[in-house]
């Protein structure tokens, strides 16, 4: 997987973690599930992208 895609997935995972934590906190306080659902959906997209991109044929990280 190219470096740019690895950095993007890492950034999205780092963004997803606080979203999930806020979702759990809000769910515990009021029973609302929108942040929890959003965080779960974001994490599923990150995992899906990682699996999909890792199966693509390898190309050079840069073009000379």
C-alpha positions in Angstrom: 0.0 0.0 0.0 1.4 3.4 -0.9 2.6 5.7 1.9 0.0 8.3 1.2 -2.8 5.7 1.7 -1.2 4.5 4.9 -1.1 8.0 6.3 -4.7 8.6 5.3 -5.9 5.5 7.1 -3.9 6.4 10.2 -5.4 9.9 10.2 -8.9 8.5 9.8 -8.4 5.9 12.6 -7.2 8.7 14.8 -10.3 10.7 14.0 -12.5 7.7 14.5 -11.3 6.9 18.0 -12.5 10.2 19.7 -15.8 9.9 17.8 -16.4 6.5 19.2 -15.5 7.6 22.7 -17.8 10.6 22.5 -20.5 8.3 21.1 -20.1 5.9 24.1 -20.2 8.9 26.5 -23.3 10.4 24.9 -25.0 7.1 24.8 -24.3 6.5 28.5 -25.6 10.0 29.3 -28.7 10.2 27.2 -29.2 7.1 25.2 -28.5 8.9 21.9 -26.7 6.7 19.4 -25.9 9.0 16.5 -22.2 9.6 17.5 -21.8 6.0 18.3 -23.3 4.9 15.0 -21.2 7.5 13.1 -18.0 6.3 14.8 -18.8 2.7 14.1 -19.5 3.5 10.4 -16.3 5.5 10.1 -14.3 2.6 11.6 -15.9 0.2 9.3 -15.0 2.4 6.3 -11.4 2.6 7.5 -11.1 -1.2 7.8 -12.9 -1.7 4.4 -10.5 0.8 2.7 -7.4 -0.9 4.4 -8.5 -4.3 3.1 -9.4 -3.1 -0.3 -6.3 -1.0 -0.8 -4.0 -3.8 0.5 -5.4 -6.1 -2.3 -4.7 -3.7 -5.1 -1.5 -4.3 -7.2 1.5 -2.4 -5.8 2.5 0.7 -7.7 5.5 3.0 -7.0 5.1 5.6 -4.3 6.2 8.4 -6.7 6.6 8.9 -10.4 10.0 10.1 -11.5 
